């Protein structure tokens, strides 16, 4: 690979990174549009050496933002990081670090409060079911959702939901 073509590839990578952070896998896929795999790997190695690509930092920052600001649960964050081609061990490491700083249960409680403020307390089994699956799509675990809903809903409503009456 010529020095000029490496500079061109790095310039394109810089333009991509100026818009938003990328994982190593995302950057590789995007750069493969303009160059061969060997050239792309050299450019990515150079970006990593310069500190412009770091999958662990990317995963941590992504997870922190999604959990704290967007109120996503860990399941959804894990799935999103996997789609962004982060290695599974890096995903778990980043999530462990985030869990040591942010209590996911409080995030789920805050999301539930926000949901209930805008939509009101669900009364019917169907509405409780809708809320349950809404929280599940956001990435919260079933056990956590059940315990939160059990505390928030009237006992009779929760009983109807659990028994299916």
BELHU-V324757 format. One record per residue. N is the residue number from 1. RES is the residue in one letter. SS is DSSP state (helix for helix, strand for strand, loop for the rest). OMEGA is omega as a letter, one per 20 degrees, with the letter a starting at -180 (999 if undefined). NEAR is the number of other C-alpha atoms within 10 Angstrom. Layout:
n: (N | N)
res: (RES | RES)
ss: (SS | SS)
omega: (OMEGA | OMEGA)
near: (NEAR | NEAR)
This chain:
n: (1 | 2 | 3 | 4 | 5 | 6 | 7 | 8 | 9 | 10 | 11 | 12 | 13 | 14 | 15 | 16 | 17 | 18 | 19 | 20 | 21 | 22 | 23 | 24 | 25 | 26 | 27 | 28 | 29 | 30 | 31 | 32 | 33 | 34 | 35 | 36 | 37 | 38 | 39 | 40 | 41 | 42 | 43 | 44 | 45 | 46 | 47 | 48 | 49 | 50 | 51 | 52 | 53 | 54 | 55 | 56 | 57 | 58 | 59 | 60 | 61 | 62 | 63 | 64 | 65 | 66 | 67 | 68 | 69 | 70 | 71 | 72 | 73 | 74 | 75 | 76 | 77 | 78 | 79 | 80 | 81 | 82 | 83 | 84 | 85 | 86 | 87 | 88 | 89 | 90 | 91 | 92 | 93 | 94 | 95 | 96 | 97 | 98 | 99 | 100 | 101 | 102 | 103 | 104 | 105 | 106 | 107 | 108 | 109 | 110 | 111 | 112 | 113 | 114 | 115 | 116 | 117 | 118 | 119 | 120 | 121 | 122 | 123 | 124 | 125 | 126 | 127 | 128 | 129 | 130 | 131 | 132 | 133 | 134 | 135 | 136 | 137 | 138 | 139 | 140 | 141 | 142 | 143 | 144 | 145 | 146 | 147 | 148 | 149 | 150 | 151 | 152 | 153 | 154 | 155 | 156 | 157 | 158 | 159 | 160 | 161 | 162 | 163 | 164 | 165)
res: (X | X | X | X | X | X | X | X | X | X | X | X | X | X | X | X | X | X | X | X | X | X | X | X | X | X | X | X | X | X | X | X | X | X | X | X | X | X | X | X | X | X | X | X | X | X | X | X | X | X | X | X | X | X | X | X | X | X | X | X | X | X | X | X | X | X | X | X | X | X | X | X | X | X | X | X | X | X | X | X | X | X | X | X | X | X | X | X | X | X | X | X | X | X | X | X | X | X | X | X | X | X | X | X | X | X | X | X | X | X | X | X | X | X | X | X | X | X | X | X | X | X | X | X | X | X | X | X | X | X | X | X | X | X | X | X | X | X | X | X | X | X | X | X | X | X | X | X | X | X | X | X | X | X | X | X | X | X | X | X | X | X | X | X | X)
ss: (loop | loop | helix | helix | helix | helix | helix | helix | helix | helix | helix | helix | helix | helix | helix | helix | helix | helix | helix | loop | loop | loop | loop | helix | helix | helix | helix | helix | helix | helix | helix | loop | loop | loop | loop | loop | helix | helix | helix | helix | helix | helix | helix | helix | helix | helix | helix | helix | helix | loop | loop | loop | loop | loop | helix | helix | helix | helix | helix | helix | helix | helix | helix | helix | helix | helix | helix | helix | loop | loop | loop | loop | loop | helix | helix | helix | helix | helix | helix | helix | helix | helix | helix | loop | loop | loop | loop | helix | helix | helix | helix | helix | helix | helix | helix | helix | helix | helix | helix | helix | helix | loop | loop | helix | helix | helix | helix | helix | helix | helix | helix | helix | helix | helix | helix | helix | helix | helix | helix | loop | loop | loop | loop | loop | helix | helix | helix | helix | helix | helix | helix | helix | helix | helix | helix | helix | helix | loop | loop | loop | loop | helix | helix | helix | helix | helix | helix | helix | helix | helix | helix | helix | loop | loop | helix | helix | helix | helix | helix | helix | helix | helix | helix | loop | loop)
omega: (r | r | r | a | r | r | r | r | r | r | r | r | r | r | r | a | r | r | r | r | r | r | r | a | r | a | r | r | a | a | r | r | a | a | r | a | a | r | r | r | r | r | r | r | r | r | r | r | r | r | a | r | r | a | a | r | r | a | r | a | r | a | r | a | a | a | a | a | a | r | r | r | a | a | r | r | r | r | r | r | r | r | r | r | r | r | a | r | r | r | a | r | a | r | r | r | r | a | r | a | a | r | a | r | r | r | r | r | r | r | r | r | r | r | a | r | a | a | a | a | a | a | a | r | a | r | r | r | r | r | r | a | r | r | r | r | r | r | r | a | a | a | r | a | r | a | r | a | r | r | a | a | r | a | a | r | a | r | r | r | a | a | r | a | 999)
near: (11 | 8 | 8 | 9 | 14 | 17 | 12 | 14 | 21 | 19 | 13 | 15 | 21 | 14 | 11 | 15 | 15 | 10 | 8 | 8 | 17 | 22 | 21 | 22 | 16 | 14 | 20 | 18 | 13 | 15 | 22 | 15 | 10 | 14 | 15 | 11 | 14 | 11 | 18 | 24 | 16 | 15 | 23 | 22 | 14 | 15 | 17 | 14 | 11 | 10 | 9 | 17 | 20 | 16 | 23 | 18 | 13 | 20 | 28 | 21 | 14 | 17 | 27 | 22 | 15 | 17 | 24 | 16 | 10 | 13 | 21 | 24 | 24 | 20 | 14 | 18 | 23 | 20 | 12 | 17 | 21 | 15 | 11 | 17 | 18 | 20 | 16 | 12 | 10 | 18 | 24 | 15 | 14 | 22 | 22 | 13 | 14 | 21 | 15 | 9 | 10 | 15 | 12 | 20 | 15 | 12 | 19 | 23 | 17 | 13 | 18 | 19 | 15 | 12 | 15 | 14 | 10 | 8 | 10 | 10 | 16 | 17 | 15 | 13 | 18 | 12 | 13 | 19 | 13 | 13 | 20 | 16 | 15 | 14 | 20 | 18 | 14 | 19 | 20 | 24 | 16 | 13 | 9 | 16 | 19 | 14 | 10 | 15 | 18 | 14 | 10 | 15 | 15 | 13 | 12 | 9 | 16 | 21 | 14 | 14 | 17 | 11 | 8 | 9 | 8)
